[in-house]
Amino acid sequence: MTLARHVISSVTTTEIRYEYLRTIGRNAFLGSHGNGGSTTAYVVETDRGATGWGLPLYDADPGQLLGRSLAELIDPEQGVIDPAAEFLDYPLHDLAARILDVPVYAMLGAAGSPRVRCYSGGIYFDDLDGGLEAIRANLAQDHAFGFRDFKLKIGRGHRWMDTRAGLQRDIEVTRLARELYPDAGILVDGNDGFTLNGLFEYLDGVADCDLYWIEEPFAERRPDLEALHDHLQTMPSRPKVADGEYDPNVEHVLELAREGLVDVALMDVTSHGLTAWRRTMLLLKAEASPHAWGQPLKTLYAAHLAAGLGNTPIIEGVPGPGYYVLEDGHVVLPETPGFGLNLP
């Protein structure tokens, strides 16, 4: 059945709950992230009884969409085509794929595998309250959940500890993770909490840990990234540089990628949006890994993006049940229509 035969009959909202495996602690800038919460999802229905749902990019008045043909709002080949419907990017992708009876990743082109490598994004500064044993326990819990790769928050000396002591703790935590999980991909995330010299000292302290990437060590300043690029050439194994999550100037990130200063673009999966990612991926001269922290549902979205558009070797996992299937470090996408989830 074509999308043109469907007319938007209602757009409603509903609250969905999400939980983490545990209370998530601090990072370089922010306090405790809690143990979960609730968020608003939009539900879009058509006059033929089709339904799609998902997180909005932002909240807006859906009244102007009522009575409109679905084909005027979304093109399966491009994404959302009417700016008035942009905020319903994910619900409309879900709806269109359900009507076409395909998974979203297939509608996007199926350029990648439906088995998507996924790291745990939940290793924060819990050692500040529970010592290194807390880090050890968190890693073990996430491994038992199904993760095989881990992203560690670093930058304790920016706000929570003395600069020197925080740097040493960052090094200690990184080396502990490598010791406990010698085969894991170890990623680190500074949340813009480092100076250039502090970052170099950290990298020298973990040079033998074979980091997968270093994420957002500082704001996307070209001179600092150029200096980092040169420093990384001296390491035994060169980690990738991942950036572009926090309030990005997307054109600037794309230019840094063209210059070889950013290896992985991180624009958020919902703040940037799926339609925007479909356009951005065509221009990106680097890998992608859309930021997904906050809600486990965003990990599912990132997995469909990776499986659909390709060029995304690994995605961020929000440790929490109910929204995606994780097997041996990979999100496994079902061959069911849409994003594969009914409203919880």
PyMOL commands that set and color helices and strands:
alter all, ss='L'
color gray80, all
select helices_A, chain A and resi 3-5+62-65+70-72+83-100+104-108+127-130+132-145+156-159+163-180+196-205+207-209+222-232+250-258+274-283+296-309
alter helices_A, ss='H'
color red, helices_A
select strands_A, chain A and resi 8-24+34-46+51-54+74-75+79-80+115-123+150-153+186-189+213-215+240-243+264-265+287-288+315-317+326-327+330-332
alter strands_A, ss='S'
color yellow, strands_A
deselect
rebuild
show_as cartoon
